[in-house]
Amino acid sequence: MSPEQQLAHLTAGAAKVLSEKELLEKLRLGRPLRVKLGVDPTAPDIHFGHTVALEKLRQFQLLGHQAVLLIGDFTATIGDPSGRSATRPPLTREEVLRNAETYTDQAFKILDKSKTEIVYNGDWFRKMTYEEILRLNSRVTLQQMLQREDFRNRVDSGQEVRLHELQYPIMQGWDSVEIRADVELGGTDQLFNILVGRDLQKEEGQPQQVVMVLPLLEGLDGVRKMSKSYGNYVGVSEPPQEMFGKLMSVSDELMDRYYLLLLGEARDPSGHPMDAKKSLAEKLTARYHGPEAGKEARATWDARFSQRDIGAGAVELPTASLPADTTVLSLSAFAFHAAFGIEKSNSELRKQYITSGSVQLNGEKLTDPNASVEPKPGDILKLSKKHAVRFE
C-alpha cells in the first residue's frame, strides 16, 4: 500500500487520531514504524473488548511495521486508574507475571509472535533511583493530573485518590520514551496518558508519537461496554460452540461494529444479514480455535436451528439446571444468562420474546410474563429462532 492507502486503512474504526497528518508524515519515512500497545495483565483471561487494540496492532504488523507489545509488569502492580471510581486493589509481581503468561498466549492468537517485540516496563522502572523518580515527577503538575475526569470526579465527590495513582500517566508516558514509540494505541480512556507520552518524548528530544485511541467495544447487549461484570462478553478462550452461539445473538447494527473493530473489515452489504452474521461468527471462532473449529461450529449451529423440531434430539442443545419456582419472565432471563451468558432486560424480554410468542416450553407458547411455570428435566425452552435450552 502507498502511505495514503495505509493511512485510510489504519485509521478506519479509530475514535481519534492525533494527528492523521503526523501519521501520514511518519508513513512516508519509508521505514517500519514502532507501534506501541501497553497492556497491564491484571487478569489471566481476555475478552473480545480487549482485542480491539490488538487487532489494530495486527493491521500495522501486516503492513510491515514493528509491533511492540509492552507488558506492564511494574505498572500493573499499581493498577491503571483510567475510568475507575475507586483505587484498584494492588497485585503482587508474581500474580502479574502469571497473568502475563496466559494473556500473551491469547494475544498471540492475533499477533504474529515471531514479528512482535515484547518488552517489560519493570526493566527500567526497577532500576530507577529515587532521585530519578523525583526528576521525572517534576515534569508534570498536579493541575495537569486533575484535568483527568476520573481523578477530578473522585476529588469532587470526596473519594480517595492515592498519590501512587497519580504516577500512572507519568509512567505510561515514560514507557514511550524508553521504547521510542512512533505510534501508541489504546482505548478512548487512555487519551490523557498517551498525551503525557508525547510531552515527555518532546522534552527528551524525540519525535512525538502519534496518538490513536480506539472505541470501547459494546458487549452482546449492544448498550454497555463489554465486561465480565455485565455478563455481556465473549471470552477469547471460550469453547468454539459457545463463542459462535454468543456472536449469533448480536444485533445487525452491532454486527457491523464487530466486523470493523474485531476483523478490520466491512461486511458485504449485498449479502443477507443472517449469512453475514454466520460469517462473522465463523471467522472469529476460526481466529481463536482454527479454521476447522470455525466450520464445525457453523455446521452445528445450522443443524441445531434449521430443524423444525428442536426437541427431536438430533443435535445437542445447551443445558441449564432447573431453577426453583419461577415465572415465564424470570425463567427466560435465567435461561439466556445460564446457557448463553446474555443479559436481557425485563422490558426487552416482555416485548421482543414473550408477548410475541417466541418463548415456548416443549412447543407451547408462553405469552404471559407473570405466569408461573415449572419445567421438568428434559424439557426444552425455546427463547428465539437462535436460542433454545434443555433443562437438566
N, C-alpha and C positions, 0 to 999 in steps of 0.2 A: 504494500500500500504506500501511496505517497503520504507525506506528512499531513496534508489536508484530509485525506481519506482516513488516516489513523485518528486524527482529531475527532472527526464525526463519529467514528466507531467507538472510541474510548469514552467520549462524553455522553453517549446515549445512556439514559437512565440515571445519570448523576443528578443529585439535588442542587449542587452548587460547585462551580469550578472557579478558583481564583489563581490565575485567570486563564481563559481559553487562549488569549493572545500569548501569554507566557508559555503555556504548554506547547503551542504551535512553534514558538521560537526554539524550545528545547528539542522538539521532534525534528526540527530542521538541522540540528547539530550533526546528525549523521552517525551518532553513537548510541549504544544501548543506554537508556535512562535507568537510574537506580530508583526503583519504586518501592516505597516502604509501606508495610502494613504491620502495625504493632498489635499483639494480642496478649491479654493477661489471662492465663489459664486458671481461672478461679473455680472452674468445674470441669469434670472429666469428659463430658459429652457436649456436643454442639448440635444445634438445630438449624433449619434452613435460614432462619433470620441471621445467624452468624455467617452464613456462606455468601451473603450478598457482596461483601468486600472481597472475599476470597475469589469469587467469580470475576470481579473487576481486575484483580491482580492477575488472574489467569489470562485475561484478554491482553494485558500488557505483555505477559510472558510469551504468549503465542505470536506476538508481533516482534519478538526478538529482544525485548527489554529485560533487564535484570530484576527479578522478583526478590525482595529482601523481606523475609518473614522474621520479625523481631519478637522474640519470646520475652515477655516482661516478668522474668523470674524474680526481679527485685521489686518492680512496681506492683506486682500482684500481691506482694505481702502488705502493701498499703491499701490497695483497692481503689479503683477509679471512681471518683465521686460524681462523675458526669451523670446527670439526670436522677441523682439519688436524693431522697428526702431525709436520709439518716446516714450515719457513718457505717461503712461496710465492716463486718466482722473480720479481724485480721486472720491471715493464713500463715502457716509456717512455710519455710522454703521447701521442706520435704513434701508437704502437701502440694505445693505449686508444681514441683518437678514431676510428681506422679501424674498430676492432671495434664501437664505438658506432653507427656508421652502419648496418652490416648488422644489428646487434642490434635497433635501434629499427625498422628496416624490417620485421623479423619480428614484433616486439611489436605493431605497428600492424595486423597481421592479426587481432588480438584486440581491441585497444582502438580507440576512435574517436579518431583523431588530432586532429580539429578541436576535440574537447572535452577534450583531455589537456594539462595544464600540464607542460612539460618544463623541468627545472632542472638545473644542473651545480654540484656542490659545490666545484669549483675556483674558482667566482666569489667565494666568501667565504674559503676557506682560503688562497688565494694572496695575499690582501690582509692577512692577519693578521701582526702583528708578533710577535717572539719573546716579548715581554712578555705579549701577549695569550694566546699558547700556554701559557706557564707558568701564567698565572692560571687557564686552563681546566683544566690538569692538576692544579692544587691542589685541585680539587673531588672528585677520585677517589683512593682509597687503593690501595696495592699489594695489600693484603689483599683488597680488593674484586675486583681483577683476577684474583687467584689463586683466587677462587671458581669461575672458569670451568673446567670439567672439562678442556678441551683444553689450557689453559695448565698446569694442575696436573699432568696426566698427563705432559706433556713435562718439567716440572721434576723430578718424582719419578723419571723414567726416565733422567735425566741428559742429556736432549736440550736443544738451544738454544731459548731464547725471546728473540728480539731485542726491544730496547726499542721500536722503532718499531711492532711488532705490538701492544704494549700501548696504543698510541694509537688503534687502530682503533675499539673500542667507544665511546671518548670522541668521536671524530669523527662516527661514525654518530649518536650521541645529539645532537650539536650540530646536525646536519642538521635534526633535528626541530624544534629551536628556531628555526632560520632560516626554515623554511617554515611554522611554526605548525601542525603536523600535529594533526588531531583523532584520527586512527587511523593506526597503522603496521602494514603487512603484512610477513610474512617467513616463512621456513621455521622448523621447530622448533629448528634450530641457531642461530637469531637471537634467541632469547628474552632472553639476557643483554644483548645490545647494545640491544634495544628498551627494556628496562627502564632502562638508563642514560639514554636519551632522556627517559623520564618524570621521572627525578630532576632532570635539567638544566632541563627545562621548569618544574618546580615552583620551582627556585631562581631562575628568570628571571621568576616571577610569571605564568606562562602556565597555562591549563588543561592537565592532563596528558593525553597521548594514550592511547587505548585500544590495548592490545596484542592483535593477532590473528595467531597463528602457525599455519601450515598444515603438514599432513603432508608428509614427503618421499616422493615418488611411487615406488612399486616399478616396476622395469623389466619387460620382457617375460617374464623368468623367474619373476616373482612373488615373488622372495625378496630380492634385493639392490636398493638404490635405483637408479633409472635413471641410467646413466652411460655415456659413450662408452668408458671404460676397461674396463667389464664387457661391452661389446658387446650390451647389452640395451635399447638406446634406440631411440626414433623421433624423427628429426630434423624440425624444422618445415619445412625446405627440401627434404626428400626428395621424389622424384617421386611422383605420385599412386598409381601401381600398387604401388610399394614400400611406401608408407605404409599403404595399405589392407591389403596382404598381411601386414605385420607385426602390425597390430591384430587381424587374424583369428586370430592364433596365441595370443592371451591366454586364460587360463582363465576360466570363468564367474564365479568369485569375483572375480578381478582386473577383469573387465569392469564389475562393479558399482562398483568403486573408480574406474575411469576415467570412468564416467558422472557420478559425483558430483564428482570433482575436476577433470576436464577440460571437462565440459559444464555443470556446475552443476545437474544434474537427476538424477532417479532413473529407472531403466529400468522399463518396464511389466512387472510380474510376471506378467501374464496371457498375454503373448506367448511364443513359442518362443525359447529361449536363442540358437539359431543366427540367427534373424531379428533378435533384439536386438543381437547382435554385428555383424551386417552393417550395421544402422542406425547403431551407434556408429562403425564404421569409415567409413561414408559421410559422416556428419555432420562428423567430424574432418577427413577429406580435403577436404570442401567448404569448411570453415572456412579452410584454408590454400591451397586451389587453386581455389575457386569451385564453385558447385553442379553445373555440367556435368561437371567433373572428378570430383566425387564419384559422380555417377550412372554415368559411364563406367567408373570403377574397379570399382564394384559389378557392373556388367554383365559386364565382362571376367572378374572373379573367378567369377561364376556360370557363365559359359560354360566356363571352364577346368576347374572342379571338378565340374560336373554331368554331364560326359561320362563314359561308362563307359571308353572307351579314350582315355586322356590322351595316348597316343602317336600318335593319328591325325593330328596336325599341324594340326588345325583352328584351334588357338589357340597363341599364343606362350607358351612356358614360360620361367621364369627360367633362366639358364645359369650353369654353373660350369666352370672349367678342370679338365682331367684331373689328378688327383693322382698321385703316384708309387705304388709298390706299397703296398697298404693292406689293412686288414681291413674287414669289414662295419661294425664298431663305429666305427673311425676315419673311414671313408668317410661314414657317416651324420652324425657330428659335423661333418666338413668341409663337407658339403652344406648342413646347417642354417645354419652360420655364413656360408659364401661366398654363398649365394643369398638368405638371409633375414635375416642379421645376428643370428641367435638362437644363444645358447649353451645347450647341453643337457649335463647331467652324464652320465657313463658309465652310472651306475645307472639313470637315467631312460630313456636310450636303450635299454638292455637290456630293462627291464621293460615299458615302455609302447609301444615301437616295434618292436624287432627280434624278440624271442621271441613277441610277439603276432601277428606276420605282417604288420604294416603296411608294413615296408620291402620293396620289390620292385624288382628290376632288370629292366626290359623285361617286367614281368608275372610274373616268377619270384620267389617269396618267398625272402628271405634271413634265416633264423631263427637262424643260428649267429653270434654276435657276433665270434668269433675266426677265422672262416673267411676265407681270402684271396679277394680279388675284384679283377678287372681290367676296369673299364668301358672302353668304346671311344667315340670321338667319335660323337655322335648318340644314344647310349644314354640312356634315361630312368630315373632313380631316383625311385621314389615313396616318400616318407617317411611320409605320413599322408594322410588324406582331403583335407587342405587344403594339403599341401606336396609339390610334385614339381619336379624339376630336370632339365634336359637338359645333358649334358656336351659341352663344345666340344673 
